[in-house]
Amino acid sequence: MTDLSEHLLAEIEDEAARLAALAGAEIASTIGRSLAVRYKTGGEDETQMRNPVSEVDHHVESLIRSELAGRFPDHDIIGEEIDERPGANDDFIWVIDPVDGTSNFVNGFPIYSASIGVLHKGRPVAGAVWCSTSHALRPGVYHAREGGNLRFDAQTLHRPGKDQVKRRLVSVPPTVRGLKRWDVRKTGSAAIDCVFAAAGMLEVARFDRLSLWDVAGGAALGRAAGCTVMTRGKNGWEPLERFAAPDGDTGPGDLKHWRGAILIGQPDAIASGAFD
């Protein structure tokens, strides 16, 4: 636990949930509209184009930043699409992925999300992820804070018992072999995979290389739900206590450039070693 007050954490969680819902409403309002799309990598060769960005990504992140400027003006912000850092030396960092699963979104495949994670000195203390679909078969926001419960649209989420289900679902890279007890599913949104693991729809989600904004929100939700959340360090998988800035040429670099492997899911499944 951090030394933060319960009141402050609750306030931060509520604001993260509000902003995630606002992001979701903005995303939903564009459904069926023709969108401008560019690609971060690949040049003019259409077969090599990767990492699409729609006009909605930038708009949603701008909206969230504007709202935060009025509510928590001293807090730092790390976003996927905008480099501005309003509070670069603050202990609190709001990490924003305005549209996670953009490839799904621009192709009309209805599984995508908007993710907000809040770090305090690198530790994930709150998160909110709007998902285009959910365990309730509708859009909504999963949210939580450190020391609290995982909730969905302000209602505490109780993981359903699945004792009769002998083959559970996991989301893992294709390099993971020999999963005789599990079936593999990928949604195309890392944030949704993390949330679905926290909510119990997936038993485990593993990613070999994510950016900070892909996982900051999901990590907070997983921890609140009692999941094991791990990252790969120099000596293999280790508990994720906080995100650390990668080393630069002259010392610690910028947390914005964090990249890493993440493993999140049910403690007994991860303890089995099948996902190492």
N, C-alpha and C positions, 0 to 999 in steps of 0.2 A: 504493500500500500504506500501511497505517497503521503506527504504531510498536508495535502490540500484539504480544505474544508468540504464537508458533504454538501453544504449549500452551494459553493462555487461549482463543484462537479455537476450537481443537478442542473444548475443554470447553464453550464456549457453543454451538457447532453441535450437539454431542451432546445437550445439554439441550434445545435448541429442537426437535430431531428427536423426542426422547422425549415432550415435551409435545404436539407435533403428533399423534403416534400416540395419546397418551392422549385428546386431544380427539376424534380420529376414532373411537375405541372408544366414547366417550360418545355421540357423534352416532349411530353405528350401532345402539347399544342401544335407541334410541327409535323405530326404524323400525317402522311399523305401529301406533304408539300415537297416540291423540288428543292434540293439543298445543294449549296456550293460545297464541294469536297476537294481537298488537296491532300497530297501525300508527303510525309516527312522524308521518306527514302525511296530511291528507285529511279529518279530522274525521269526521262521520257519513255523509258522502256516499261511498258505496261505489265510485262511478266515479272518485273522486279519491284514493282511498287509495293510499299509496306507502310503500315501505321497511318491509316487515313485519319484526317481531321475534318470535321464538318464545321460549318459556320455556327452550329448550335453549341459545340464544345466551347468556343471562345465566348459566346454570348452568356452561357450559363456560368462559366467561371467568373466573368466580369460582374454578373449579378450577385453572386455569392460574396465576392470581394467587396462590393459596394455595401452590402448588408453588414458585413463584419466591421467595416470602417466605422459604422455608426454604433455598433454594440461593443466591440472589443478593439478599439483603435490602436492599442499598443501591441497587440499580439502579432506575431509573424505569420506569414502565409506562404506555403509552397504549393504551387499549382502546376498541373501538367502543361498548360498552354500559355501562361503569362509569367514572365520572369520577375515582375515587380515584387520587392520584399519590404513591406511597410514597417516591420519591426524586427529587423534582422538579428538583433541581440536579445530578444525576449525569450523567456523560458518556455512560453506557450507557442506552439506552431500548429496552425490549421492546415491540413494537407488535403488538397482537393483534386479529385478526378471527376471533371464535370460530366463526361459520358464515358463510362467504361464498357467496352464491347462496341466500340464505334463501327467496326466492320459489320457486326450484326445490324446495328442501327441504320447505317446508310443503305444496307441491302434489304431493309424491311423485315429482317428476321427478329421476332419480337422478344429477344432476351438481351437486356442491357441494363445499366444502372448508373447512378450518380453517387459517388462515394466521398464522405468527409470523415477524416480521422483527426483527432486532436492529441498532440504529443505535449508532455511536460518534461523538459530536460531529456527528450528522446523517448520517454516512456509513453506507450499508448494508454491514455486515461479515459477517452471517450470516442465514440464513433457512431455514425449514422449512415446507412446505405439505403437509398431508394432503389427498389427493384421493380422492373416492369412486370414481373410475375412473382408469385410467392407460394408458400404452403397453403394460403387461403385462396389461391387461384385468382388473385387480383393484384394490382400494383399496391405498393405500400412501403413504409419505411421501417427497417429493422434498426434498433438503436440501443445503446447501453453506455454505462460509465463504470469506471473501476469501483468495485465494491457493491455494484448494483446488479440487477437482473437483465437478461436479454429481453427486450420488449419489441412488439410489433404494433405500430400505430398506437403507442402509449399503453398497450395491454401486455402484461407479463406473458411471455411465451413459454409454454410447458412442452418440453420435448416429448413426443408421443412414444409409447412403448412399442417396440417392434420385435418382440421375442420370437414371434412366429416367422419372421422374415430371415431366411437362412443365407441369402446372398444380398448383402448390402451394397450400396453404390459408393464409389470413390472417384475422385478427379485427380488423375496423375499423368505425368508425361509418358509418351509411348515407350521410353526407355525402361520403364519399370515393368519387370516381367514376373511371372510365376504367382499371380494373384488369384489363387484357386478359390478363395473365399469371397471374392468381390467381383462386381461388374463395374466397368469403367464408363464414366460419362463426362463430357466436357461441355460447358455452356457457351464458351467464347467470351466470358467476362470473368476475370480473376476475382473481382470484388464479389460477384454473385457466388462463385464457387466457395469463397471463404465464408460468406454469410450462410450458405446452405449447409456447410459443415457445422457452423455454430448452431444452426437451428435444427440439425439432426436429419436433414434430407440426404446429405452426404455423410459418410462416416469419416472420411479423410479427404483432404485436398492438399496436393503437393505441387509446388512450382519451382523450377530450377533457376529461374532468373526473372525477378520482378523489379519494377521501380517502386519507389516509396509510396506514390499516390495509388498504386494498384492495391496495396495491402494495408495501409495505415488504419483505415476504417475497419476492415475485416479482422485485423489482429485484435483490436479493442473489443469487438463483439465476441470473438472466440474466447478470449480470456474471461469475459463476463459470464459466458455460458459454461465455463468449466472445462473447456477444451484444452488440450495440450497445444501450445503454439511454440514452434521451434524455428531456428534459422541455422544455416550451415556455417560454422566457424572453421578455424584452422585445424581443429581436432575433430571435425565431424559435426553432427547435429547437436545443438545446445539450446536450452530454453531461451526464448526471446524475452528479455527483460526490458530492453530499450533499443531503439535504432541509433546507431552511431555513424557519424560522418566518416566517409572513407578517407584514408590518408592521402594528403596532397604532397607536393614536392617539398614543402617546408613545414609540414605538420598536418593536423587534421584539416580536411577539406570542408566542403559544403554538404550538409545533410541532403540537400536537393539531389545530389548525385549518388545517393545510396542505391545499390543494386544488390539483390541477394536471393537466395533460395529460402523458401518458406514451406513449413509442414504444419498443418493445422487439422485437428480432429479429435476423435475419442481417445482418451488416454490408453485404454487397453489395446486398441488397434495399433496405435503408434508404438507402444511398448513391445508389440510382437516382432518388430524389426523388419516387417515385410516391405516397408516403404523407404528404407534406408537407401 
